[in-house]
Amino acid sequence: QVQLVESGGGLVQPGGSLRLSCAASGFTFSSYWMNWVRQAPGKGLEWVASINVYGSSNYADSVKGRFTISRDNAKNTVYLQMNSLKPEDTAVYYCSLGLNWGQGTQVTVSS
């Protein structure tokens, strides 16, 4: 049974940084692409970043140059380092594997 547990969200001022973590279990983590998506208040889901099994990554234009996705296969964990945060980054962030999602972690960027 796939389980994804996100953590690391919180309240941060504009320009600040956060690192999100997603602990995965129930599948062979090293064999799968992993994704981060987000949902801002009142809006639909937005894809943020993906990382393949070799560690290569892709980003939405809205976060490119500010966010970095990474993975630690020994810890079955995927990370999202978020720098230079903006108010428009405020959202619930989810890690995903196909149609499997975690419970999400809230990120609020506000002064």
DAVENFEN-V491332 format. One record per residue. RES is the residue in one letter. PSI is psi as a letter, one per 40 degrees, with the letter a starting at -180 (999 if undefined). OMEGA is omega in radians with two decimals (* if undefined). BURIAL is # if it has 24 or more other C-alpha atoms within 12 Angstrom, else .. Layout:
res={RES;RES}
psi={PSI;PSI}
omega={OMEGA;OMEGA}
burial={BURIAL;BURIAL}
This chain:
res={Q;V;Q;L;V;E;S;G;G;G;L;V;Q;P;G;G;S;L;R;L;S;C;A;A;S;G;F;T;F;S;S;Y;W;M;N;W;V;R;Q;A;P;G;K;G;L;E;W;V;A;S;I;N;V;Y;G;S;S;N;Y;A;D;S;V;K;G;R;F;T;I;S;R;D;N;A;K;N;T;V;Y;L;Q;M;N;S;L;K;P;E;D;T;A;V;Y;Y;C;S;L;G;L;N;W;G;Q;G;T;Q;V;T;V;S;S}
psi={h;h;h;h;h;i;i;e;i;a;h;i;i;h;e;a;i;i;h;i;i;h;h;i;i;e;i;g;d;e;e;i;i;i;i;h;i;i;h;i;h;e;i;i;i;h;h;d;i;i;h;a;e;e;e;i;i;i;i;i;d;e;e;h;e;d;i;h;i;i;i;h;d;d;e;f;h;i;i;h;h;h;i;f;i;i;d;e;e;h;i;h;h;i;i;i;h;b;e;h;i;a;e;i;h;h;h;h;h;i;999}
omega={-3.13;3.02;3.12;-3.09;-3.14;3.06;3.04;3.13;3.13;3.11;-3.12;3.11;3.05;-3.08;-3.11;-3.08;3.00;2.99;3.07;3.07;3.07;3.11;-3.06;3.07;3.07;3.10;-3.13;-2.99;-3.03;-3.07;-3.01;2.88;3.02;-3.05;2.89;3.02;3.14;3.08;3.11;-3.13;3.08;-3.10;3.12;3.13;3.11;3.03;-3.09;-3.04;3.07;3.06;-3.11;-3.04;3.13;3.14;3.08;-2.99;3.04;-3.05;2.93;-3.13;-3.07;-3.09;-3.08;-3.12;3.13;-3.10;3.08;3.06;3.10;-3.14;3.04;-3.07;3.11;-3.13;-3.10;-3.04;3.01;-3.06;2.97;3.05;-3.08;3.12;3.11;-3.06;-3.12;3.10;-3.13;3.01;3.12;-3.07;2.87;-3.09;-3.13;2.86;-3.06;3.01;-3.06;-3.13;3.11;-3.09;2.97;-3.14;3.12;3.06;-3.05;3.01;3.12;3.13;-3.05;3.05;*}
burial={.;.;.;#;#;#;#;#;#;#;#;#;.;.;.;#;#;#;#;#;#;#;#;#;#;.;.;.;#;#;.;#;#;#;#;#;#;#;#;#;.;.;.;.;.;#;#;#;#;#;#;.;.;.;.;.;#;#;#;.;.;.;#;.;.;#;#;#;#;#;#;.;#;.;.;#;#;#;#;#;#;#;#;#;#;#;.;.;#;#;#;#;#;#;#;#;#;.;.;.;#;#;.;#;#;#;#;#;#;.;.}
